[in-house]
């Protein structure tokens, strides 16, 4: 799982160009369990990052996902997104 994240996040920023659609796809992957276990915190994290990078679709999906998560899960997801944004 971590290898996938690292590879895709690296691909998403290659050439100094951010690709919000890659982050959105990563969020969908974790939300649906496509090729990995379902992880709502990681899903929200990547959808949040995609939304910050300009993806309206990710913002809508993030809002829908938020409605199914606990306050603790949301806090963890927001913290993870903030940490990722700080590092990248």
Jmol script that loads the backbone (N, CA, C; Angstrom):
load data "model"
ATOM      1  N   UNK A   1       0.811  -1.181   0.000  1.00  0.00           N
ATOM      2  CA  UNK A   1       0.000   0.000   0.000  1.00  0.00           C
ATOM      3  C   UNK A   1       0.863   1.256   0.000  1.00  0.00           C
ATOM      4  N   UNK A   2       1.838   1.348   0.894  1.00  0.00           N
ATOM      5  CA  UNK A   2       2.674   2.536   0.978  1.00  0.00           C
ATOM      6  C   UNK A   2       3.433   2.758  -0.326  1.00  0.00           C
ATOM      7  N   UNK A   3       3.874   1.667  -0.959  1.00  0.00           N
ATOM      8  CA  UNK A   3       4.601   1.792  -2.219  1.00  0.00           C
ATOM      9  C   UNK A   3       3.717   2.449  -3.265  1.00  0.00           C
ATOM     10  N   UNK A   4       2.451   2.042  -3.312  1.00  0.00           N
ATOM     11  CA  UNK A   4       1.529   2.634  -4.278  1.00  0.00           C
ATOM     12  C   UNK A   4       1.385   4.128  -4.027  1.00  0.00           C
ATOM     13  N   UNK A   5       1.201   4.512  -2.759  1.00  0.00           N
ATOM     14  CA  UNK A   5       1.050   5.915  -2.427  1.00  0.00           C
ATOM     15  C   UNK A   5       2.275   6.705  -2.857  1.00  0.00           C
ATOM     16  N   UNK A   6       3.450   6.196  -2.527  1.00  0.00           N
ATOM     17  CA  UNK A   6       4.674   6.917  -2.846  1.00  0.00           C
ATOM     18  C   UNK A   6       4.846   7.049  -4.351  1.00  0.00           C
ATOM     19  N   UNK A   7       4.593   5.988  -5.077  1.00  0.00           N
ATOM     20  CA  UNK A   7       4.746   6.041  -6.529  1.00  0.00           C
ATOM     21  C   UNK A   7       3.752   7.008  -7.150  1.00  0.00           C
ATOM     22  N   UNK A   8       2.495   6.933  -6.739  1.00  0.00           N
ATOM     23  CA  UNK A   8       1.495   7.805  -7.338  1.00  0.00           C
ATOM     24  C   UNK A   8       1.661   9.243  -6.913  1.00  0.00           C
ATOM     25  N   UNK A   9       2.008   9.492  -5.666  1.00  0.00           N
ATOM     26  CA  UNK A   9       2.183  10.881  -5.255  1.00  0.00           C
ATOM     27  C   UNK A   9       3.386  11.478  -5.957  1.00  0.00           C
ATOM     28  N   UNK A  10       4.405  10.685  -6.208  1.00  0.00           N
ATOM     29  CA  UNK A  10       5.559  11.163  -6.952  1.00  0.00           C
ATOM     30  C   UNK A  10       5.203  11.446  -8.398  1.00  0.00           C
ATOM     31  N   UNK A  11       4.414  10.569  -9.001  1.00  0.00           N
ATOM     32  CA  UNK A  11       3.983  10.768 -10.379  1.00  0.00           C
ATOM     33  C   UNK A  11       3.108  12.009 -10.493  1.00  0.00           C
ATOM     34  N   UNK A  12       2.322  12.261  -9.466  1.00  0.00           N
ATOM     35  CA  UNK A  12       1.387  13.376  -9.519  1.00  0.00           C
ATOM     36  C   UNK A  12       2.092  14.720  -9.492  1.00  0.00           C
ATOM     37  N   UNK A  13       3.327  14.755  -9.045  1.00  0.00           N
ATOM     38  CA  UNK A  13       4.028  16.028  -8.971  1.00  0.00           C
ATOM     39  C   UNK A  13       5.236  16.076  -9.903  1.00  0.00           C
ATOM     40  N   UNK A  14       5.347  15.126 -10.814  1.00  0.00           N
ATOM     41  CA  UNK A  14       6.473  15.114 -11.739  1.00  0.00           C
ATOM     42  C   UNK A  14       6.468  16.367 -12.601  1.00  0.00           C
ATOM     43  N   UNK A  15       7.656  16.906 -12.815  1.00  0.00           N
ATOM     44  CA  UNK A  15       7.771  18.077 -13.663  1.00  0.00           C
ATOM     45  C   UNK A  15       7.233  19.342 -13.021  1.00  0.00           C
ATOM     46  N   UNK A  16       7.011  19.330 -11.708  1.00  0.00           N
ATOM     47  CA  UNK A  16       6.484  20.495 -11.024  1.00  0.00           C
ATOM     48  C   UNK A  16       5.005  20.738 -11.271  1.00  0.00           C
ATOM     49  N   UNK A  17       4.378  19.829 -11.986  1.00  0.00           N
ATOM     50  CA  UNK A  17       2.977  19.991 -12.332  1.00  0.00           C
ATOM     51  C   UNK A  17       2.131  19.059 -11.469  1.00  0.00           C
ATOM     52  N   UNK A  18       1.137  19.613 -10.801  1.00  0.00           N
ATOM     53  CA  UNK A  18       0.291  18.798  -9.936  1.00  0.00           C
ATOM     54  C   UNK A  18      -0.879  18.241 -10.728  1.00  0.00           C
ATOM     55  N   UNK A  19      -1.165  16.992 -10.506  1.00  0.00           N
ATOM     56  CA  UNK A  19      -2.266  16.336 -11.199  1.00  0.00           C
ATOM     57  C   UNK A  19      -3.317  15.917 -10.175  1.00  0.00           C
ATOM     58  N   UNK A  20      -4.307  16.787  -9.975  1.00  0.00           N
ATOM     59  CA  UNK A  20      -5.357  16.538  -8.994  1.00  0.00           C
ATOM     60  C   UNK A  20      -6.120  15.259  -9.296  1.00  0.00           C
ATOM     61  N   UNK A  21      -6.226  14.900 -10.586  1.00  0.00           N
ATOM     62  CA  UNK A  21      -6.978  13.692 -10.938  1.00  0.00           C
ATOM     63  C   UNK A  21      -6.295  12.433 -10.404  1.00  0.00           C
ATOM     64  N   UNK A  22      -4.973  12.430 -10.303  1.00  0.00           N
ATOM     65  CA  UNK A  22      -4.255  11.283  -9.739  1.00  0.00           C
ATOM     66  C   UNK A  22      -4.588  11.134  -8.264  1.00  0.00           C
ATOM     67  N   UNK A  23      -4.592  12.259  -7.547  1.00  0.00           N
ATOM     68  CA  UNK A  23      -4.934  12.221  -6.132  1.00  0.00           C
ATOM     69  C   UNK A  23      -6.382  11.776  -5.937  1.00  0.00           C
ATOM     70  N   UNK A  24      -7.262  12.241  -6.821  1.00  0.00           N
ATOM     71  CA  UNK A  24      -8.670  11.845  -6.750  1.00  0.00           C
ATOM     72  C   UNK A  24      -8.811  10.342  -6.959  1.00  0.00           C
ATOM     73  N   UNK A  25      -8.104   9.809  -7.931  1.00  0.00           N
ATOM     74  CA  UNK A  25      -8.143   8.361  -8.189  1.00  0.00           C
ATOM     75  C   UNK A  25      -7.619   7.578  -6.985  1.00  0.00           C
ATOM     76  N   UNK A  26      -6.589   8.094  -6.332  1.00  0.00           N
ATOM     77  CA  UNK A  26      -6.078   7.420  -5.137  1.00  0.00           C
ATOM     78  C   UNK A  26      -7.142   7.410  -4.037  1.00  0.00           C
ATOM     79  N   UNK A  27      -7.849   8.532  -3.883  1.00  0.00           N
ATOM     80  CA  UNK A  27      -8.934   8.589  -2.907  1.00  0.00           C
ATOM     81  C   UNK A  27     -10.021   7.577  -3.217  1.00  0.00           C
ATOM     82  N   UNK A  28     -10.383   7.476  -4.485  1.00  0.00           N
ATOM     83  CA  UNK A  28     -11.400   6.493  -4.894  1.00  0.00           C
ATOM     84  C   UNK A  28     -10.923   5.070  -4.663  1.00  0.00           C
ATOM     85  N   UNK A  29      -9.644   4.827  -4.902  1.00  0.00           N
ATOM     86  CA  UNK A  29      -9.084   3.499  -4.697  1.00  0.00           C
ATOM     87  C   UNK A  29      -9.273   3.067  -3.236  1.00  0.00           C
ATOM     88  N   UNK A  30      -8.913   3.958  -2.314  1.00  0.00           N
ATOM     89  CA  UNK A  30      -9.046   3.622  -0.895  1.00  0.00           C
ATOM     90  C   UNK A  30     -10.520   3.577  -0.457  1.00  0.00           C
ATOM     91  N   UNK A  31     -11.356   4.412  -1.034  1.00  0.00           N
ATOM     92  CA  UNK A  31     -12.774   4.430  -0.656  1.00  0.00           C
ATOM     93  C   UNK A  31     -13.496   3.164  -1.082  1.00  0.00           C
ATOM     94  N   UNK A  32     -13.094   2.603  -2.217  1.00  0.00           N
ATOM     95  CA  UNK A  32     -13.791   1.425  -2.756  1.00  0.00           C
ATOM     96  C   UNK A  32     -13.064   0.119  -2.512  1.00  0.00           C
ATOM     97  N   UNK A  33     -11.807   0.200  -2.068  1.00  0.00           N
ATOM     98  CA  UNK A  33     -11.041  -1.017  -1.859  1.00  0.00           C
ATOM     99  C   UNK A  33     -10.545  -1.626  -3.149  1.00  0.00           C
ATOM    100  N   UNK A  34     -10.359  -0.812  -4.162  1.00  0.00           N
ATOM    101  CA  UNK A  34      -9.888  -1.272  -5.458  1.00  0.00           C
ATOM    102  C   UNK A  34      -8.376  -1.519  -5.383  1.00  0.00           C
ATOM    103  N   UNK A  35      -7.992  -2.780  -5.260  1.00  0.00           N
ATOM    104  CA  UNK A  35      -6.581  -3.140  -5.192  1.00  0.00           C
ATOM    105  C   UNK A  35      -5.967  -3.001  -3.807  1.00  0.00           C
ATOM    106  N   UNK A  36      -6.787  -2.702  -2.810  1.00  0.00           N
ATOM    107  CA  UNK A  36      -6.300  -2.538  -1.441  1.00  0.00           C
ATOM    108  C   UNK A  36      -7.481  -2.695  -0.486  1.00  0.00           C
ATOM    109  N   UNK A  37      -7.184  -2.674   0.799  1.00  0.00           N
ATOM    110  CA  UNK A  37      -8.264  -2.672   1.784  1.00  0.00           C
ATOM    111  C   UNK A  37      -8.934  -1.307   1.793  1.00  0.00           C
ATOM    112  N   UNK A  38     -10.227  -1.270   2.098  1.00  0.00           N
ATOM    113  CA  UNK A  38     -10.926   0.009   2.239  1.00  0.00           C
ATOM    114  C   UNK A  38     -10.335   0.744   3.432  1.00  0.00           C
ATOM    115  N   UNK A  39      -9.997   2.003   3.223  1.00  0.00           N
ATOM    116  CA  UNK A  39      -9.411   2.845   4.262  1.00  0.00           C
ATOM    117  C   UNK A  39      -9.995   4.240   4.080  1.00  0.00           C
ATOM    118  N   UNK A  40     -11.043   4.558   4.859  1.00  0.00           N
ATOM    119  CA  UNK A  40     -11.748   5.821   4.686  1.00  0.00           C
ATOM    120  C   UNK A  40     -10.886   7.027   5.046  1.00  0.00           C
ATOM    121  N   UNK A  41      -9.997   6.853   6.003  1.00  0.00           N
ATOM    122  CA  UNK A  41      -9.120   7.963   6.383  1.00  0.00           C
ATOM    123  C   UNK A  41      -8.180   8.310   5.231  1.00  0.00           C
ATOM    124  N   UNK A  42      -7.565   7.308   4.629  1.00  0.00           N
ATOM    125  CA  UNK A  42      -6.695   7.558   3.480  1.00  0.00           C
ATOM    126  C   UNK A  42      -7.500   8.082   2.295  1.00  0.00           C
ATOM    127  N   UNK A  43      -8.696   7.557   2.103  1.00  0.00           N
ATOM    128  CA  UNK A  43      -9.546   8.031   1.008  1.00  0.00           C
ATOM    129  C   UNK A  43      -9.832   9.518   1.164  1.00  0.00           C
ATOM    130  N   UNK A  44     -10.230   9.913   2.351  1.00  0.00           N
ATOM    131  CA  UNK A  44     -10.541  11.325   2.608  1.00  0.00           C
ATOM    132  C   UNK A  44      -9.289  12.178   2.440  1.00  0.00           C
ATOM    133  N   UNK A  45      -8.163  11.683   2.934  1.00  0.00           N
ATOM    134  CA  UNK A  45      -6.895  12.409   2.800  1.00  0.00           C
ATOM    135  C   UNK A  45      -6.611  12.749   1.337  1.00  0.00           C
ATOM    136  N   UNK A  46      -6.646  11.738   0.463  1.00  0.00           N
ATOM    137  CA  UNK A  46      -6.310  11.962  -0.941  1.00  0.00           C
ATOM    138  C   UNK A  46      -7.363  12.783  -1.665  1.00  0.00           C
ATOM    139  N   UNK A  47      -8.637  12.585  -1.318  1.00  0.00           N
ATOM    140  CA  UNK A  47      -9.685  13.412  -1.921  1.00  0.00           C
ATOM    141  C   UNK A  47      -9.545  14.858  -1.481  1.00  0.00           C
ATOM    142  N   UNK A  48      -9.163  15.069  -0.232  1.00  0.00           N
ATOM    143  CA  UNK A  48      -8.953  16.419   0.283  1.00  0.00           C
ATOM    144  C   UNK A  48      -7.801  17.093  -0.460  1.00  0.00           C
ATOM    145  N   UNK A  49      -6.713  16.375  -0.641  1.00  0.00           N
ATOM    146  CA  UNK A  49      -5.565  16.929  -1.361  1.00  0.00           C
ATOM    147  C   UNK A  49      -5.958  17.252  -2.810  1.00  0.00           C
ATOM    148  N   UNK A  50      -6.700  16.354  -3.435  1.00  0.00           N
ATOM    149  CA  UNK A  50      -7.147  16.605  -4.811  1.00  0.00           C
ATOM    150  C   UNK A  50      -8.043  17.836  -4.871  1.00  0.00           C
ATOM    151  N   UNK A  51      -8.919  17.989  -3.891  1.00  0.00           N
ATOM    152  CA  UNK A  51      -9.809  19.151  -3.856  1.00  0.00           C
ATOM    153  C   UNK A  51      -8.998  20.441  -3.674  1.00  0.00           C
ATOM    154  N   UNK A  52      -8.010  20.401  -2.811  1.00  0.00           N
ATOM    155  CA  UNK A  52      -7.141  21.563  -2.607  1.00  0.00           C
ATOM    156  C   UNK A  52      -6.415  21.919  -3.897  1.00  0.00           C
ATOM    157  N   UNK A  53      -6.063  20.895  -4.666  1.00  0.00           N
ATOM    158  CA  UNK A  53      -5.354  21.109  -5.928  1.00  0.00           C
ATOM    159  C   UNK A  53      -6.284  21.503  -7.074  1.00  0.00           C
ATOM    160  N   UNK A  54      -7.591  21.588  -6.798  1.00  0.00           N
ATOM    161  CA  UNK A  54      -8.519  22.111  -7.798  1.00  0.00           C
ATOM    162  C   UNK A  54      -9.539  21.156  -8.370  1.00  0.00           C
ATOM    163  N   UNK A  55      -9.630  19.930  -7.874  1.00  0.00           N
ATOM    164  CA  UNK A  55     -10.585  18.966  -8.416  1.00  0.00           C
ATOM    165  C   UNK A  55     -11.964  19.139  -7.768  1.00  0.00           C
ATOM    166  N   UNK A  56     -12.928  19.605  -8.560  1.00  0.00           N
ATOM    167  CA  UNK A  56     -14.293  19.757  -8.055  1.00  0.00           C
ATOM    168  C   UNK A  56     -14.920  18.399  -7.760  1.00  0.00           C
ATOM    169  N   UNK A  57     -14.616  17.423  -8.594  1.00  0.00           N
ATOM    170  CA  UNK A  57     -15.130  16.065  -8.385  1.00  0.00           C
ATOM    171  C   UNK A  57     -14.666  15.529  -7.035  1.00  0.00           C
ATOM    172  N   UNK A  58     -13.386  15.723  -6.722  1.00  0.00           N
ATOM    173  CA  UNK A  58     -12.852  15.258  -5.441  1.00  0.00           C
ATOM    174  C   UNK A  58     -13.539  15.961  -4.274  1.00  0.00           C
ATOM    175  N   UNK A  59     -13.822  17.243  -4.427  1.00  0.00           N
ATOM    176  CA  UNK A  59     -14.498  17.983  -3.356  1.00  0.00           C
ATOM    177  C   UNK A  59     -15.883  17.402  -3.094  1.00  0.00           C
ATOM    178  N   UNK A  60     -16.584  17.036  -4.154  1.00  0.00           N
ATOM    179  CA  UNK A  60     -17.918  16.439  -4.000  1.00  0.00           C
ATOM    180  C   UNK A  60     -17.825  15.059  -3.347  1.00  0.00           C
ATOM    181  N   UNK A  61     -16.883  14.252  -3.818  1.00  0.00           N
ATOM    182  CA  UNK A  61     -16.703  12.917  -3.245  1.00  0.00           C
ATOM    183  C   UNK A  61     -16.277  12.991  -1.780  1.00  0.00           C
ATOM    184  N   UNK A  62     -15.411  13.942  -1.471  1.00  0.00           N
ATOM    185  CA  UNK A  62     -14.956  14.133  -0.092  1.00  0.00           C
ATOM    186  C   UNK A  62     -16.128  14.492   0.808  1.00  0.00           C
ATOM    187  N   UNK A  63     -17.012  15.359   0.336  1.00  0.00           N
ATOM    188  CA  UNK A  63     -18.186  15.746   1.128  1.00  0.00           C
ATOM    189  C   UNK A  63     -19.084  14.542   1.388  1.00  0.00           C
ATOM    190  N   UNK A  64     -19.298  13.724   0.365  1.00  0.00           N
ATOM    191  CA  UNK A  64     -20.121  12.518   0.534  1.00  0.00           C
ATOM    192  C   UNK A  64     -19.469  11.553   1.523  1.00  0.00           C
ATOM    193  N   UNK A  65     -18.176  11.362   1.384  1.00  0.00           N
ATOM    194  CA  UNK A  65     -17.454  10.448   2.264  1.00  0.00           C
ATOM    195  C   UNK A  65     -17.479  10.937   3.709  1.00  0.00           C
ATOM    196  N   UNK A  66     -17.359  12.243   3.897  1.00  0.00           N
ATOM    197  CA  UNK A  66     -17.345  12.828   5.242  1.00  0.00           C
ATOM    198  C   UNK A  66     -18.606  12.486   6.035  1.00  0.00           C
ATOM    199  N   UNK A  67     -19.700  12.347   5.326  1.00  0.00           N
ATOM    200  CA  UNK A  67     -20.976  12.062   5.995  1.00  0.00           C
ATOM    201  C   UNK A  67     -21.011  10.663   6.603  1.00  0.00           C
ATOM    202  N   UNK A  68     -20.115   9.788   6.170  1.00  0.00           N
ATOM    203  CA  UNK A  68     -20.103   8.415   6.675  1.00  0.00           C
ATOM    204  C   UNK A  68     -19.017   8.185   7.730  1.00  0.00           C
ATOM    205  N   UNK A  69     -18.242   9.216   8.016  1.00  0.00           N
ATOM    206  CA  UNK A  69     -17.096   9.067   8.919  1.00  0.00           C
ATOM    207  C   UNK A  69     -17.379   9.683  10.279  1.00  0.00           C
ATOM    208  N   UNK A  70     -16.727   9.135  11.305  1.00  0.00           N
ATOM    209  CA  UNK A  70     -16.848   9.700  12.645  1.00  0.00           C
ATOM    210  C   UNK A  70     -15.989  10.958  12.748  1.00  0.00           C
ATOM    211  N   UNK A  71     -16.202  11.734  13.800  1.00  0.00           N
ATOM    212  CA  UNK A  71     -15.402  12.943  14.018  1.00  0.00           C
ATOM    213  C   UNK A  71     -13.931  12.596  14.209  1.00  0.00           C
ATOM    214  N   UNK A  72     -13.663  11.496  14.867  1.00  0.00           N
ATOM    215  CA  UNK A  72     -12.278  11.083  15.067  1.00  0.00           C
ATOM    216  C   UNK A  72     -11.612  10.692  13.753  1.00  0.00           C
ATOM    217  N   UNK A  73     -12.350   9.985  12.890  1.00  0.00           N
ATOM    218  CA  UNK A  73     -11.815   9.610  11.581  1.00  0.00           C
ATOM    219  C   UNK A  73     -11.550  10.850  10.730  1.00  0.00           C
ATOM    220  N   UNK A  74     -12.487  11.799  10.761  1.00  0.00           N
ATOM    221  CA  UNK A  74     -12.298  13.033   9.999  1.00  0.00           C
ATOM    222  C   UNK A  74     -11.075  13.806  10.483  1.00  0.00           C
ATOM    223  N   UNK A  75     -10.918  13.878  11.789  1.00  0.00           N
ATOM    224  CA  UNK A  75      -9.761  14.586  12.345  1.00  0.00           C
ATOM    225  C   UNK A  75      -8.457  13.923  11.903  1.00  0.00           C
ATOM    226  N   UNK A  76      -8.424  12.599  11.916  1.00  0.00           N
ATOM    227  CA  UNK A  76      -7.221  11.870  11.489  1.00  0.00           C
ATOM    228  C   UNK A  76      -6.946  12.103  10.005  1.00  0.00           C
ATOM    229  N   UNK A  77      -7.991  12.113   9.193  1.00  0.00           N
ATOM    230  CA  UNK A  77      -7.825  12.328   7.753  1.00  0.00           C
ATOM    231  C   UNK A  77      -7.330  13.742   7.458  1.00  0.00           C
ATOM    232  N   UNK A  78      -7.889  14.720   8.145  1.00  0.00           N
ATOM    233  CA  UNK A  78      -7.456  16.102   7.944  1.00  0.00           C
ATOM    234  C   UNK A  78      -6.012  16.295   8.393  1.00  0.00           C
ATOM    235  N   UNK A  79      -5.657  15.671   9.490  1.00  0.00           N
ATOM    236  CA  UNK A  79      -4.277  15.733   9.985  1.00  0.00           C
ATOM    237  C   UNK A  79      -3.312  15.109   8.967  1.00  0.00           C
ATOM    238  N   UNK A  80      -3.692  13.957   8.414  1.00  0.00           N
ATOM    239  CA  UNK A  80      -2.845  13.271   7.431  1.00  0.00           C
ATOM    240  C   UNK A  80      -2.670  14.122   6.169  1.00  0.00           C
ATOM    241  N   UNK A  81      -3.744  14.755   5.717  1.00  0.00           N
ATOM    242  CA  UNK A  81      -3.653  15.612   4.524  1.00  0.00           C
ATOM    243  C   UNK A  81      -2.769  16.824   4.804  1.00  0.00           C
ATOM    244  N   UNK A  82      -2.933  17.415   5.972  1.00  0.00           N
ATOM    245  CA  UNK A  82      -2.122  18.576   6.342  1.00  0.00           C
ATOM    246  C   UNK A  82      -0.644  18.206   6.412  1.00  0.00           C
ATOM    247  N   UNK A  83      -0.357  17.047   6.997  1.00  0.00           N
ATOM    248  CA  UNK A  83       1.038  16.590   7.078  1.00  0.00           C
ATOM    249  C   UNK A  83       1.619  16.354   5.684  1.00  0.00           C
ATOM    250  N   UNK A  84       0.840  15.729   4.801  1.00  0.00           N
ATOM    251  CA  UNK A  84       1.323  15.487   3.442  1.00  0.00           C
ATOM    252  C   UNK A  84       1.588  16.794   2.712  1.00  0.00           C
ATOM    253  N   UNK A  85       0.647  17.747   2.844  1.00  0.00           N
ATOM    254  CA  UNK A  85       0.795  19.042   2.173  1.00  0.00           C
ATOM    255  C   UNK A  85       2.033  19.793   2.700  1.00  0.00           C
ATOM    256  N   UNK A  86       2.298  19.666   3.977  1.00  0.00           N
ATOM    257  CA  UNK A  86       3.462  20.327   4.564  1.00  0.00           C
ATOM    258  C   UNK A  86       4.757  19.748   4.020  1.00  0.00           C
ATOM    259  N   UNK A  87       4.767  18.434   3.802  1.00  0.00           N
ATOM    260  CA  UNK A  87       5.979  17.761   3.307  1.00  0.00           C
ATOM    261  C   UNK A  87       6.170  17.936   1.805  1.00  0.00           C
ATOM    262  N   UNK A  88       5.108  18.195   1.067  1.00  0.00           N
ATOM    263  CA  UNK A  88       5.208  18.278  -0.391  1.00  0.00           C
ATOM    264  C   UNK A  88       4.787  19.664  -0.817  1.00  0.00           C
TER     265      UNK A  88
END
end "model"
wireframe off; spacefill off
backbone 0.3
color backbone group
